[in-house]
């Protein structure tokens, strides 16, 4: 996707404005690949989003999504990522905080009521906790589900799944059945990084020697 020069200039101006407005609450601001990403202090997330929302030069009134990302090797393994849109400025921004499996993140439902479902999804799929949430419970998995499916260390087998059975006319629980064999994918370029010879490579090497 090609980013227009006008968009890049708008994002660069927004980056400078955010750095001025947020001060010490801002850990990092990165403009890369046509996207502005802000990393802020977890305990300040409500204050930060309120300033982004209320400031007359920013006006990030719309929350597009809240999602998680899991990095199990880190002490604070989770990123909580907020995607905001300013319809007035026609600019998007990504705001990140970090946390672990026991330290809650302040809920932003007081600023964005629509964040209620997004925070429940992050809790359900990653086990990320939120303080001040009006109804923090699972939203996608079944009642009594054990674990959080989007964690990197979540096992692929050994759990039960639930479905409605037309034959017995009721909901049934049964062991997870993977319909397709699990596959590992090699994302290396087929022309480099391999320790085997691809068909036709021997011809190419012969041509080089001939030169």
Backbone torsions as a table, in degrees:
resi	resn	phi	psi	omega
1	UNK	NA	130.8	179.9
2	UNK	-89.5	128.0	178.7
3	UNK	-95.0	127.5	-177.8
4	UNK	-70.2	153.9	178.5
5	UNK	-62.4	-34.8	178.8
6	UNK	-63.4	-41.7	178.5
7	UNK	-65.1	-43.4	179.2
8	UNK	-61.7	-40.1	178.8
9	UNK	-66.5	-39.0	177.7
10	UNK	-63.6	-42.5	179.5
11	UNK	-67.0	-38.7	179.0
12	UNK	-65.1	-40.4	176.4
13	UNK	-65.0	-40.4	179.0
14	UNK	-65.9	-38.8	177.8
15	UNK	-59.3	-46.3	179.5
16	UNK	-63.7	-40.5	179.5
17	UNK	-66.0	-43.2	179.3
18	UNK	-62.1	-44.5	178.9
19	UNK	-60.0	-37.7	178.5
20	UNK	-69.7	-44.5	-174.8
21	UNK	-74.1	-38.2	-172.4
22	UNK	-87.2	-27.1	176.0
23	UNK	58.3	-127.9	-175.1
24	UNK	-72.4	-14.5	177.7
25	UNK	-72.4	-16.3	179.9
26	UNK	-92.8	120.9	177.5
27	UNK	-83.5	-42.5	-176.6
28	UNK	-158.1	147.3	174.0
29	UNK	-133.4	120.8	-175.1
30	UNK	-126.3	127.9	174.0
31	UNK	-108.7	108.3	-176.6
32	UNK	-148.2	142.1	177.4
33	UNK	56.6	33.0	178.5
34	UNK	72.7	20.9	-179.7
35	UNK	-134.1	141.7	178.8
36	UNK	-104.1	120.5	-179.0
37	UNK	-119.0	126.8	179.4
38	UNK	-112.3	131.5	172.6
39	UNK	-108.8	124.0	-174.9
40	UNK	-126.3	168.6	179.7
41	UNK	-72.7	135.0	-174.8
42	UNK	-55.5	-46.0	-175.6
43	UNK	-70.1	-10.9	-178.0
44	UNK	-106.1	7.8	-172.5
45	UNK	-61.6	-38.0	180.0
46	UNK	-66.2	-46.6	179.1
47	UNK	-60.8	-42.2	-178.3
48	UNK	-64.2	-49.1	-178.4
49	UNK	-66.7	-31.6	177.3
50	UNK	-66.3	-39.4	178.4
51	UNK	-67.9	-40.8	176.8
52	UNK	-63.2	-33.8	-179.0
53	UNK	-75.0	-44.3	-169.5
54	UNK	-90.6	-23.8	-175.5
55	UNK	-62.6	129.8	-175.9
56	UNK	-66.6	-18.8	178.7
57	UNK	-95.3	-6.4	179.7
58	UNK	-114.7	-60.1	173.0
59	UNK	57.9	50.6	175.2
60	UNK	-82.2	84.7	-173.9
61	UNK	-88.1	-18.4	-172.0
62	UNK	-113.6	127.4	173.2
63	UNK	-99.5	119.0	-174.6
64	UNK	-84.4	-37.9	-175.6
65	UNK	-168.7	154.5	165.8
66	UNK	-128.3	126.9	-178.9
67	UNK	-137.8	172.6	178.9
68	UNK	-118.2	163.3	172.0
69	UNK	-144.0	138.2	-173.0
70	UNK	-112.3	125.2	175.5
71	UNK	-125.9	85.8	-170.3
72	UNK	-59.4	-23.5	-177.6
73	UNK	-79.0	-12.0	179.7
74	UNK	-86.8	153.6	176.2
75	UNK	-64.3	-46.1	170.9
76	UNK	-100.3	93.5	-164.6
77	UNK	-74.8	-20.1	-173.2
78	UNK	-106.0	138.9	161.8
79	UNK	-98.8	132.7	168.6
80	UNK	-106.1	121.1	-169.0
81	UNK	-117.5	124.6	179.9
82	UNK	-108.2	126.5	177.9
83	UNK	-107.0	118.8	-175.7
84	UNK	-117.4	151.8	177.9
85	UNK	-129.5	134.2	171.5
86	UNK	-104.4	100.3	179.9
87	UNK	-62.0	-33.9	-178.3
88	UNK	-69.0	-42.8	-178.2
89	UNK	-91.1	-11.2	-177.5
90	UNK	56.8	49.5	-178.6
91	UNK	-136.1	142.5	174.3
92	UNK	-111.7	151.7	178.3
93	UNK	-143.6	147.3	176.8
94	UNK	-111.9	128.8	180.0
95	UNK	-118.2	130.8	-176.5
96	UNK	-123.1	143.6	166.2
97	UNK	-131.7	161.5	178.3
98	UNK	-116.4	152.8	177.2
99	UNK	-159.5	174.6	175.7
100	UNK	-115.5	-167.3	-173.1
101	UNK	-80.0	-7.5	-177.6
102	UNK	-121.1	-15.1	-177.8
103	UNK	-94.5	117.1	-176.7
104	UNK	-76.5	156.3	175.5
105	UNK	-105.5	135.2	177.9
106	UNK	-60.0	134.7	179.2
107	UNK	-71.4	144.6	178.5
108	UNK	-107.8	19.2	-179.1
109	UNK	-66.3	-20.9	177.5
110	UNK	-69.5	-22.7	177.7
111	UNK	-97.8	-47.4	-178.8
112	UNK	-119.4	96.2	-180.0
113	UNK	-55.3	-30.9	179.8
114	UNK	-67.7	-10.9	179.3
115	UNK	-71.8	-12.0	-177.1
116	UNK	-57.7	-47.7	-179.1
117	UNK	-69.5	-38.9	-179.5
118	UNK	-63.5	-41.9	179.2
119	UNK	-67.6	-37.0	175.9
120	UNK	-63.4	-38.2	178.5
121	UNK	-64.7	-43.7	178.2
122	UNK	-63.5	-37.3	176.8
123	UNK	-66.3	-44.9	-176.7
124	UNK	-65.4	-48.1	-170.8
125	UNK	-87.3	-26.5	-178.8
126	UNK	-116.8	-17.7	-174.9
127	UNK	79.6	19.5	178.0
128	UNK	-76.2	129.9	-177.2
129	UNK	-94.1	147.4	178.0
130	UNK	-131.1	131.3	175.4
131	UNK	-92.2	144.0	179.1
132	UNK	82.9	5.8	178.2
133	UNK	-77.9	136.3	-175.2
134	UNK	-72.0	-20.0	-174.0
135	UNK	-159.6	65.9	-174.3
136	UNK	-82.0	98.1	176.3
137	UNK	-147.9	169.7	-177.2
138	UNK	-61.6	151.1	-176.4
139	UNK	-129.7	-25.1	-177.4
140	UNK	-114.0	-35.3	-180.0
141	UNK	-86.5	170.6	-175.1
142	UNK	-79.7	161.1	174.8
143	UNK	-58.1	134.2	179.1
144	UNK	79.4	6.7	179.6
145	UNK	-62.9	139.6	-176.4
146	UNK	-105.4	120.9	177.4
147	UNK	99.5	-178.4	-176.8
148	UNK	-132.2	109.9	-164.6
149	UNK	-62.8	-25.1	-176.6
150	UNK	-94.4	4.5	172.0
151	UNK	-70.0	142.0	-176.9
152	UNK	-63.6	-26.0	-178.3
153	UNK	-97.1	14.3	178.1
154	UNK	-73.5	126.2	-177.0
155	UNK	-70.3	147.6	-179.6
156	UNK	-81.7	-19.7	-179.6
157	UNK	-132.8	168.3	176.0
158	UNK	101.5	-4.4	179.9
159	UNK	-109.3	168.6	177.2
160	UNK	-100.7	149.9	174.3
161	UNK	-119.8	159.5	-177.2
162	UNK	-121.4	141.8	176.7
163	UNK	-156.0	161.8	176.4
164	UNK	-90.2	126.5	-178.7
165	UNK	-100.3	118.9	-178.9
166	UNK	-67.7	-28.2	-176.9
167	UNK	-72.3	-44.8	-178.1
168	UNK	-93.5	-6.6	176.6
169	UNK	60.3	42.1	177.0
170	UNK	-160.2	169.0	176.2
171	UNK	-76.4	134.7	-179.5
172	UNK	-125.0	148.5	174.2
173	UNK	-106.6	137.7	179.5
174	UNK	-154.4	160.3	179.4
175	UNK	-59.1	146.3	178.6
176	UNK	-58.0	131.0	-179.7
177	UNK	-119.4	108.8	178.7
178	UNK	-78.7	113.5	-174.5
179	UNK	-69.5	-22.9	-177.7
180	UNK	-127.9	141.2	179.3
181	UNK	-61.3	135.2	179.7
182	UNK	-64.6	134.0	-176.3
183	UNK	-123.7	140.6	170.7
184	UNK	-98.7	134.6	-177.0
185	UNK	-107.5	138.7	176.3
186	UNK	-99.4	111.1	-174.8
187	UNK	-94.7	9.3	176.9
188	UNK	-68.4	151.9	174.2
189	UNK	-62.6	137.7	179.4
190	UNK	-67.0	-10.2	-175.9
191	UNK	-102.7	-1.2	179.2
192	UNK	-155.0	155.3	175.2
193	UNK	82.7	4.5	-179.3
194	UNK	-100.2	152.5	179.0
195	UNK	-104.0	21.1	177.9
196	UNK	-134.1	161.9	-177.4
197	UNK	-94.0	125.9	177.3
198	UNK	-83.7	150.7	178.6
199	UNK	-56.8	129.0	-179.5
200	UNK	99.2	-18.9	-179.5
201	UNK	-64.2	-35.3	-177.8
202	UNK	-64.8	-32.1	177.6
203	UNK	-68.2	-42.7	-179.9
204	UNK	-62.6	-40.3	178.8
205	UNK	-67.0	-36.7	177.4
206	UNK	-64.2	-37.9	178.3
207	UNK	-65.2	-37.6	178.9
208	UNK	-64.5	-41.6	179.8
209	UNK	-65.0	-36.4	-179.7
210	UNK	-63.7	-30.8	178.8
211	UNK	-72.0	NA	NA
